[in-house]
Amino acid sequence: MKFLNELCFSAKHLLLAFIFVFSTFSSFAFLTDLRSQGYSLIPAPQETTLTGKNISVDKSWKVQTDISNNSIALKRLHEGANDLLALKFEGTGSGKIILEIVPGSISGNFNAIQTKEAYRIQIEANTVKISSNAEAGLFYGVQSLLQLLKPTPRSDFNLPEGTITDWPDLELRMIHWDTKHHQSRLETLKNYIDWSAFFKVNAIAFEIEDKYEYPRNPIIGAPGAFTTAEMHELTEYAMERNIQLVPNVQAPAHMTFVLKHEQFAHLRSDGSNYQACMCDEEAMELIFDMYQDMIDATPGVEYFFVSTDEVYYAGICEKCEDEYNDENRSQCWVDYLNRVHQWMEEKGRKVIAWVEYPLLTEHIKQLPEGLIDGIMVPNSSKEWVAEQNKTGVKQLAYSSMQGSEYLFPNFFENRYRNRLNSGRLYDASVNIDLVRANGAKPIGTFAAAWDDSGLHSETFWLGWATVTQYAWTNNKPSLEQNVADFMNTYYGYDSPYMVDIYQSLQDGARFYEDLWERRPSTERDMSYGSSYGPTPYRLSDIYLEMPNLPSVSDLSVNTNFRDKNKEKIEGATKLKPIIEELIHKLIYATNHVSRNRYNLEVYLSIASLEKYTINTVLDLAKIENYMELASDESKNSKERIAYLVEAYHLVEQIITNQREMWNSLEEVWEKSRFEKCRSVGGRDFVHIFDDVKDHFADRRLGLEYMLAPFERMEIGKWQNQLWDVINEYAQANDVQIEGFEVKRLED
């Protein structure tokens, strides 16, 4: 599925070109009425009628309602006002906020979900009334009110006078938690649920892999995995906030987290730990046990995401009777999904799946009615979409906020992997129109955020909110306003200009990613195969080759580092002041945003890694320059050694800077997540590489996957070798190295 996601950058250019002219024009044509009056609300509401005046709200206001004190809408109003705005309603004045549920009070051409989630806010002097047909709508009305309350210098809050009537365009607004390579803390996930609800997300696909205890097969659960009690707590917490926590269990492919264990080795397809044999009844029973465990873990949830992601090798197992070819591979996939769908139907769960390769168009008619395709993308053929519609397959418009970028997502237009792309935010803003133009009839959206490259989940919020924005209110506002509204809502009104921070982080991340050279891997075996089939191929390691060392005899050196990396050095030189300014902006912003400071701490840690990367490239260029100066035979031996000593000290600084930067990054990241691949209660994490996928975040047990390219450079070993050159040359030329002590590093 991620393979298709990457193709989407280029495959839809013709259709994008048609829409781009209109979209670009409309992006600059107007602001919504709320924004024109200085307010941010995300998602933007369907209907607003404003007078142009403001009213004032302060702590003297009271809350008036007949609903239960246990209502999440009422609790959210009080807790949200206090947490977000430091506002406690004391009820000593004449102003009042009225909360009421009146079935049928907000009507239209609505389905059941739209009716339940619709709300109206009427704002006038001394009175704010939030009305809805049901609890969910009242909850969303409160969320919108909390966003609109705008602080003033008088220590009160303004609201726009008028009426807002709102409902969602699409009924299912799902975001994606992928936990392949990390486990967030329980309190972190509760905070993420709160913010998801703030943006009117109503479903979360929890791709949990081995982060659950799986009572029927506890060996699958990683050390410290969530218990059933913790999952119940999280599910209930989400449900109360109108969010379904939907289990997403990877099967029958992407099953290395299961098949890596020797107990299940006999269930591998063709010996590969990537995929279970789809013709083995014991393998099917194991998958159904995992499904049942996750059903038990998420009581009351309506959906189940059965994955079927990237099942490249359906039917290849030696236990399968049919020949392995396109036709039988597709049929094997269909048979699997039909069996799973029937099983889930008996359990009362609606099935979401990746309806994709190896399925053939002619086999779509065999799929069960009511199945939900979670990956409807613009480059799906019209025939493919038509067959789904005819069969009764429902669809989610799929947008990904992360595929395989390193450090930070490609939110904005940029050059990525040697081609221009429009940016993930723009793609998300037009995605629903694109899939509809192809004949699809999406009931919702899926905002993916893959963990393949190990990005921190804090980097995904702008993307999650953007996809949800256009699911709730398609075609408005402009993308630029959406980004501005997000910044006001997520960080608070009058936050520093955050878009510059995001763009600079993206630029630094792309430099980090583009920097590395590739060499045949010494860390991994041959891959079993790829999306093209079970054909083994050699994987690669990324690194940067160190400068050549000088000759011991005469200090001559082949200086090719600067020539070979000329463009990278030029890029680092241009980017250095931008990233330095970025760090200053982030430090400044932490004292000027009113919410989500931790998010900026994470960004600061990423910026620090970007700065270290840039400085290392520039320092290595300087080191080569020192060695070139040392090779000048016209200088005396003492002068030549002095240049090499400067080079040595600069290497030492690179090593010291890495240590300081890394200690800080680990400390920040582990505030919200557990140590990666940790040991708990005497159990060690079993780390075995996936036979097919080579994820950046899987190359190291801990967070050090981000340091792996530097580790492969063996900078400490290179420094020791440089000292050997200095020492031997000094002894051979009878030169005293005064005032210089060297602590030899471990090779």
N, C-alpha and C positions, 0 to 999 in steps of 0.2 A: 504494500500500500504506500509506504514511503517512497518507493520507486516511482509510482504514479505521481505522487506529490511533487517530486523534483521535475518530472516531465511537464507539469502544469506551467512552469515558468515560460516554456517556449511553445507548447502545443496549441495554446489558445490565442496566439497573436492576431490572427485574422479577425476573430470575433471581438477581441479587445479593441482592435483598431476602429471598428465600427462604433463601439460604445464610447471610446476615449474622447472623441470630439465633444459629444454631449456632456459626458461626465465632467470633463475639465472645465467646460464653459459654466456648467451649473455650480461647480465648486466655488467659483468666485462671484456668483451672481447675487447671493443673498445670505443674510443671517436669519435664523429663526427669530420669531418675535421675542422669545425669552432672552436669547443671546443679545439682541439689539438693546434690550433693557438692562443688560449686565448680569444675567443669570445663566447658570449652567445646570442642565438636567440631562443625564445620560442613563438610559436611552431617551432620545427626544420624544416628547409626547405627540399623540396623533392630532389633537385639536387644542388650540389655545385661543382664548378671547380675552385680551388684556386692555385695560383702560389707559395704560401709560403711567399710572401712579404707583407709588410704593406705600406699603403699610409697615408699621413698626411692631415688632414682637420683642418682649423682654421676659425676664424671669417672673414677673408678676402675673403672667397669664396662667390660666387653669385649663385642665383637660376635662372635658365633659363627655360622658359616654355611658351607655347601658350595657356594653359588652363586658364579658368576664374579665376579671383581673389577670386571669391566666392567658388571655389573648396575646399572641406574639406581636400583633400590631400595636397593642397598648404598651407591652413591655419594650418593644423596639422604639417607640416614640420617646419614652422616658430614658431608656439606656442609651439610645443613639444620640439624643440631644445632649446628654451628659458627656458621653465618650468623645463625640465628634466636635461639640461646640462648647463644652463646659457650661451648659445651660440646664438649670433645674427649674421646672415650673412650680412656683410656690402658691399660685392661686389666690393672690392677695389683691389683684386688680380686676378690671372689667373685661379684659381680653380673654377669649376662650377658644380652644381648639375642640371641635366636635368630631367624634368618630362614630359612624353609624353604618350598620349593615342593613340594607333594605333590598331584599330580592326583587329583581326586575327594575330597579331604579336606573340602571344604565343598560340600554338596549341598542341593538343594531343587528346587522347581518352576521351574528357571531356564532361560532361553534361553542361547545361546552367549556373548553379551556378559556377561550376569549371572554366568555360570560363570567367565569369564575375570577379571572384576573383583571377585569376592567375596574376602573375607579374614576372618581371625579373629585377635584379639589376646587372649592369656591372660596376665594380670598377677598375679604372686604375689611374695612376698618373695624377692629376689635373682634373679628370673627373669622376663623378658618374652619371650614367644614369639609371633612373627607368622607365621601360616601362610596359604597360598593355593593355589589350583589352578594359577595361571599368574603370569607376571612382572607383569602389570598389577595383579592383586590384591595382590601383595606390595608393589608401589609405593604403592598406596593405603593399605595397612596402615601403611607407614612414615609417610606423610603424616599419618594420624590420630594415630600415636604422637607425632609432633613437635608437633601441636596440643595434645595432652593434657599433655605435660611442663610442669608448673606450677612456676615458680621459687618458692623459699622464702627467708626471711631468712638461712638457714644457708648459702646459696650452693650448695644442691643442688636437686633437683626432686622433686615429688610426682607419683605416678600413682595412680589408683583401683584397688584390688585387685578382681579379678573377670575376666569374660570379655565381650568385645565380638565379635559376629558380624554381618557387614555385607555388603550387596550393593545394587546400584542397582535402583530400581523401573523406570526407563526407560533404554533402552540408549543413546540419543543425547542428549547434554547440550551443546548448542551455544550459544556466545556470538558476538557480532557485533562485528567491527572495521570501522567505516565510515571510510574515509580520503578522502572526497570533497574535503575542504577542509584537510587537513593530511597531513604525512608524519612519522611517528614515527621516531626513530633505531633502528638495528638492535638496539642493546643494550637500548633501552626495550622493544622487542617481545619479546626473550628474557626479560626480567624479567616481562613480562605473561604469557608462556607459563608461567613457573615458578609464578606466583600462580594462574593458571587451573588448573593441575594440582593445586595445593594444595587448591583447592575442588572437585576431582574433575570438572572440565570435561573432556570428551574430544573436542570438535570446536570449531573456530573458523572462522566464515565471514568470510573476509578480503575485504571489498568494496574492491577495490584501485584501481578506476578507472584513472587515469593514473599511478599510483605504481609501475608496472612498465615495463621498457624495451621490451616487445613487439618482439622481434627481427625478426619478419616485416614490421612496420610501425612502425619506431622513432619516427616523428613523433608517435605517440600518447603515448609516455612523456614525462612532464614532466621538465624538467631535474633531474638528480640522482635519477631514479627508481631503484628497486631493480634490480640486475642479476640475471641468471639465477643466477650463483654465490651471490649473497646470498639469493635465494629458496630455493635448494637448502639452504643452511646453516640457514635458518630452518625449513624444512620438516622437515629431519632432526632439528633440535633439538626441535621439537614432537613428532615421531613417537616419539622416544626416551622422551618423558614421557607417552605414551599419548594424545596429542592429534593429530587430523588437521587440518591447516591447509587448509581447503577454499576453493578459489578462488570468488569471487563476482564475476562479470563482468556489469555492467549492459548489457542488450540485450534487445530492440531499442529500448526507450525509455531515458530517462535517459542518452542517448549524446552529450550536448553535448561531453564531454571528447574525443570522437572527431570528431564532425561539425562542430565549430567550425573545424577545419582546412580550408582551401580545397581541398586535395587530395580531400576526401571530400564536398564541398558537393553534388555531383550525386547523392549517395545519400540525401539528406534526404527525409523524407516530407512532401509538400506544402510544401516549402521550409523546414520548421522544423528547427532543429538539435537539437530535443529527441528526435526519433525517426527511426530509419532506415526506409526504405521496405521493407516486408516482402514486396513483390512484385518486388524487384530482386535478381536473382541475384548481381550484384556485391556488393551490400550483405550478402547472406547469406555469401558467400565471405569477406568482411572479418570478419564476426562469427566464423565458424569459424576463421579465422586467429588471432583473439584467444583463442578457446577453446583452440586447440592450443598457443599460446604459454604459457598458464597451466597446461595439463596438463604441458608440458615443465618448467615452473618448480616443480611440486609432485609429484615422482616418488613413487610408492607410496601416494598418497592415494586413498581409495576413492570419494569423493564429488565432485560438481561442482555449484555453485549457479549455475544459468543465469539466475537473476533473473526475467525476465518481469514486472518490477515496474512497475505503473502504465502499462500499454500502452493509453493512452487512445484512440489513433487508429489501431488496427489496420485496415489496408485502405483508408486514406483517400488513399493515394498515387495520383497520376494514372496510374501504371504498373499499378495494380490494375484488373482487368477488371470485377469485381463491384461492384454498387452499395454505397455506404457506408451500412449500416444495422445495427441491433442483431444480426440473424441473421448477416450476412456478417462483421461485425467479430469476433464470437465464433468463427466458423469459421476465420477467418484466424489468430486466436490459437492455436486447437487445431492447425491444420496446422503452424504454426511449432514448437510444443512437441513434437509428434510427430516432426517431422524432427530436431530437436535431440536428443530422447531416443534415437532410433535411432543417430544419429551418436555420441553419448556411450557408448552400450552397446557399440558396436564398439571404442571406446577403453578399455573396462573401467571406466567411471565410472558410479556411480549418480547420478541426477539429482534435485536439489532445486530447486523453483521456487515462486514466489508464484502459487498457483492462485486467481485472483481475477478481478475486472473486467478485460476485457469478457466473460469466459466466462459462458455461459448454463447453467443447471442441466441442460437437456436435452442439452447437448453433453459433459457430464462422462463419459458412457459411452464416448466416443471416446478418452479419455486412456489412455496405456499403463499396464498393470499394473506395480506396483513404483515408480511415480513417487512422490516424497515432496513433499507439500504443506507448505511452511514457514510457512504463515500460517493455521493453524486457530485461530479465535477464537470466543469464546462467542456472538457474535451471528450466526454462520453458521446458516442455516435447517436444520431437521431433514431436509428433502428434499435439500438440498445435501450434507449429511454422509452421508446414506443412499446417495446416488448414488456418492459417493467410496468408501464401504465396499464397495458392490456391484462397483465397477470394479476394486478392488484398489489404490486410491491410499492410500499410507501418509501419516501426518500428524505434524507437530510442533505442540505447543501453543505458540502465539506470545504472548510478552509483550514489551512495549517499555519500556525504562528511560529512553528519551528520544524524544520526538517532535519538537517544535519549541520547547520552552522555551528561554529565554535564560539563560545563565550557569550554572544548576544545575538538576538534574532535580526533578520533583515526586514525591519519594519518599513523602512523608507526606500525609495528608488536608489539603486546603486549598481555597481558592477560586481557580480558574484560568479566565481568560477569561469572567468573570462567572457562573460556575457552580461549585457544589461538586463535588469529586471525591474519591474514596476514597483516592487515592494509588497510585502505581505499585507499591509494595511489596505493599499489600493485594491489588491486582488479581492480581499474580503468585502470591500465596499461595493463592488460590482458583481459579486459572485452569484447572488440570488437572481439577479436579472439575467446573467449569462446562462445559468442552468434552466431557467424558465424559457429563455429564447430557444433552448434546445428541446423543449417539450416537457421537461420535468415539472412535477407539481410538489415541491418540497413542503413537508409539514413542519420543518424545523431546520436548525443549523447544527453543525458539529465543529467546534473550535479546537482543533488538535494542537498539541504541544508536546512533541516527541522528546523523550529523554535520552535518545541515542548518543548525543554529544555532551550530555551532562550539564546543560545549562541550569542555573538556579531558577526555581519556579517563580521567584520574584520578577524575573525578566518578562513574564508572559502576560501581565495584567492588562497592558494596553491592547494587546491582541485579543485576549478573551473578551474584554469590554467592547471592542470594535465589532467583532463578529456578532455579539449579542445585540449591539445597537441596531444593526441592519436587519436582524431577525425580528426585533420588536417593531421598529418603524422603518420599513424599507424605503430607500431613495431619499431619505433626509436624516440628518442635515448633511452638509458637505463634509467630506473627509477631514478637511482642515479644521472645521468647527468641532467635529467629533473628537479630534485629538486635543483641541483646546479645552473642551468640556471635560474630557477625561482628566486632564491635568488639574483643573479646578476641583473636580470631585474627589479625586484620589489623594491629592496632596493638600487640598484646601484652597479657598479663594486667595488671590494675591500671592500665590507661590512664585518663586523665581521662574524665569523663562525655561521651562523644563525641556522643551523640544530640542534646544541646542544640546542639552546633556544627552538625550537619547541618540541624536544623530552622531555626536562625537563618540559615544560608546560603540555604536555600530561601526564607525570608521576604524576605530582602534581594534575591534574584533576582527574585521576583515583583513587588516594588516597582519595581525597575529596568525590568522588562518592561511593567508597567502604566502607567508614568509618561508615555509618549510620546503626542504628538498625531500625526495623519496628514495629509499633504497630497499632492496629485497629484505623482507622481515627476518630477523633473527629471534624474534619473540614468539612468533606464531607459526603453526604448521600450515600446509596448503589448505585453502578453502575447499570444502566439499563441492561447492557449486555456487551459482548465482541465480538471478531471475531468468537467465537465459537457459538454465538447465543444469544437470548434475555433472558439470565439467570442472574438474579441479583447476585452480589457478593460484599463483604465488601472491601472497599479500605483501604489503609494504609497511615500512616504518618511516615516520616523518622525523626529520632532524635538520640541523644546519651544520655543514662541515666547518670545522675550526680552521683558522689560518695555518699555513704551513710553519713548522718550527725552523729556526735557523740551524745551519750546520755548526757542529761543535768546533770544528777545526778553524774556520775562518768567519763564522757568523753570516755567511752568504745565505740568502733566503729567496725562495720563489714566491713572490708576493702576488697572489692571484685572487685573494678573498675580495678585495675591493672591486676588481674588474668583474669577477663573476657575479657579484651581488650589487652592481652599480645602481640598478633601478630600486632595489630594496633599501639601499642606504639613502638614496635620494628621497624615497617615500618616508623613511623614518625621520629624516631631517625636516621634512615639511610637516609631518604629523606630531613631532615632539612638542612644539609650543601649544598645539591644539589639545593634546592630552594633558599637558601641564595645566592649561587653563581649565580643562574639564575637572581636574581634581580640585582646583580652587573653587569652582562653581559648586561641586558636590559638597565640599566642606561648608561653604556658605549656606547652601540650601538646607543642610541638616538643622540649622538654627532658624530657618525661615518658613519651613513647611509646618503645617499644623497637624498633619497626620502622616503615617507610614514612613517614619524616619528610618526604620530598619531597612526598608526597600532601598533607601539611598546608601546605607552602610554596605549593602551587597554591591550596589553599583560602584561604590568607591573601591571595594576590593577588586572588582573586575578592572576598573580603570588603573589601579596600581599594578596589576599583572600586565596590562597593555603598556604602561610606562616602562616597566622592567624589560619587556620584550624590545621596545624601541631602543632603550638605552643600551641593552646588550649588543644589538646590531651595531650601533654607533661606536660603542667601546671596542668591539672586535676590530672595527675598521681602524680605530686609533692604535690599537695594539699592533696591527700589521704595519702601521706607519712607523711606530717606534722601532720595530724590528728592521724595517727598511733603513731607517737612520742608523741603526746599529751595524748594518752591513757595510757602511761607508768606510772603506779602507784608509781614507785620508784622515780619519779621526784616530786619536790614540786609544789604546785598549781601555783605559779608565772611562773615557767618554762613551765608548761603545757599550760597555757594561752598564753604564748609568741609564742608557735608553732601555736596555732589557729589564733593568730593575723597575723602571717606570711601567713597562708592560706588565711585569709580574704583579705590581701593586694594583694595576687596573683590573687584572683577572681576580685578584683577591676581593676587590670592591664588587665585582659582578657576583661572586659567591656570597658575600655578606648581604648584598641587596636582595638576593633571592631568598635567603633565609628569613630576613626581616619581613619581606613582602608576604612570604608564604605562611609564616606563623600567624600573621594578621588575617589573611584570607580564611584559613582553616577556622580560626576562632569565630569569625563573623558568620560563616556558613553554618557552623554547627550550633548556632543559637536557635536555628529553626529546624534543623534536621539532625538525625543521629550520625555518628561516625559511620562512614561508608564501609560496608562489608564487615561490620563489627563482630566481635565474639561476645556471647552473652551466656551466663550460667554454665560455663564449661564447654559450650558448643562453639566451634569455629566455623566461619563461613566457608562453604565449599566453592572455590573459584576455579571454574573450568571454562575455557573459551568456547564460544558458540562456533559450531563447525561451518556456519555460513556467514553470519553477520560479524562484522569487525567494527563494533561501535567504539568511537573515540573514548567514551566514558568507561569502557570495560577493559581498557589496556592496563589499568592499575587497580589494586584492591581499594585504595583510598582515593581522595580527591587529586592525588598526584598525577592523574591522567593529563592534567593541564601542564604539569611540569615534565611529562615524559619526553617531549622533543628536546628539552634542555638536558635531561639526564643522558640521553643518547649521545650528546655532544661530548660527554665526559670532560667537562671543563676543569674539574679538580685534577684529574689525571694529566691533562694537558699542562696545567700549571706546574705540576711536579716535574714534568719533562722539560719545561722551560727552565726551572731551577737547575736541573742537571746540566743544561747547556751553559747557564751563567756560571755555575760553580766550576765546571770542567774548563771552560775557557779562561776563567780568572786564574785557576791554578796553573794552566799551561803557559799563561803570559805573566805569571808572578804579579798579579794585581790583587790588592787587598780590598775586599768588599766591606767598607767601613759602615758601622751603624745600621746594619741590615741583618735582621734575623728572620729565618724562614722556618715555619712549622710545616713540615711535610704532611700533606693530606693523604688519607687512605686512597689507594687506587680504586 
